[in-house]
Amino acid sequence: MRFPATAILLGAAATSSFANPPGLHDRDVETLSKRHNQFWPDPDVYPDEVPEHPPKVYAMLLFPTFDMIDVFGPIDALNILSKISYQMTLYLVAETMDPVSTAPLNMTKDNPLNSSFFPTVNPTHTFGDVPDDVDVVIVPGGPGVRQPAGIAPVQEWLRKVFTGPSRPKHLLTICTGAGLVAETGLLDGKRATTNKFGWAGMLEMGPNVTWVSPARFVRDEYIWSSSGVTAGLDLIFEFIKVEYSAYKATRISGIIEHDLLPADEDNWADIWNVAATGGIVGPDGFVADGCDDDGRLAATTTACPPHPTDEQPEKRGSAGSSWFHGFQGAIGFF
């Protein structure tokens, strides 16, 4: 028998503990109960704070061959927020009003199997007619970041808007979107992170940026940046927590069944053999200079010595491996 999702959720919310399913020990049931309470928080314990001036107008910037999760991961969480908390507005902004495709620009080189699996997105505005009421700008990454002609209109608009008198309150970069923004100069002297799989290429795009690794996401004043693709979800939930409330962030992450990762949990830096650099990252994304007590993390300008007790996960590849370059070339990323 099937039950409506609302009935299941209401039943779960009214139950303080889980029945013991076959094969689960008492400890496992206790863990499940804690997990339930974490993602379906009691408002008496976690009050739903009401910010005085929450961000309400978002602009997602689009360019050819953007990454889909970079765009729709954050939008999905914000979409739920817009239905349960505030009236919000989303602008999808591109160079023209033509549908923006995720297809490779060079189909011969980057689509060797001749696939037809490339959704398009219809913009709501062009860079020439975006209203000036934008609170938050989100810049995704994707293979298109490597195409100067495709991202030039995006970069021109960013320079204009963020150096003008009515600068948006927040700038969020997802994955290699940090490289796109870095080329504008807006990240010069700022701390930021990006996709560890495409780390070397992004450093070239932003030589004056203080790149931070390991980091799931990083905050520096009004600029937020995330590591690769799915890290954009962790960034947006921290953003919701800070700008709206911890209750809303936890509630929405529970609805979409996403386990939140803090900014200082970044296994991919080790997996892709990216050296620690840029300071000590806290769980909230802020970075402090210096090495930690065990010498594991790097200061802004120096590297900390390796710690003998560090457990290194099995590396799947590195910037020097033929496997890495072969895979990177085959999928056309970064």
Secondary structure as UniProt FT lines:
FT   HELIX           5..13
FT   TURN            22..23
FT   HELIX           26..39
FT   TURN            43..45
FT   STRAND          57..61
FT   TURN            64..65
FT   HELIX           68..84
FT   STRAND          89..94
FT   STRAND          100..101
FT   HELIX           107..110
FT   TURN            112..113
FT   STRAND          120..121
FT   STRAND          125..126
FT   TURN            127..128
FT   TURN            132..133
FT   STRAND          136..139
FT   HELIX           143..146
FT   HELIX           148..162
FT   TURN            165..166
FT   STRAND          170..173
FT   TURN            175..176
FT   HELIX           177..182
FT   TURN            183..189
FT   STRAND          191..192
FT   TURN            197..198
FT   HELIX           199..205
FT   TURN            207..208
FT   STRAND          210..211
FT   STRAND          217..220
FT   TURN            221..222
FT   STRAND          223..226
FT   TURN            229..230
FT   HELIX           231..243
FT   HELIX           246..255
FT   TURN            256..257
FT   TURN            263..264
FT   HELIX           268..271
FT   TURN            272..273
FT   STRAND          280..281
FT   TURN            283..284
FT   STRAND          287..288
FT   TURN            293..294
FT   TURN            308..309
FT   TURN            319..320
FT   HELIX           322..331
//
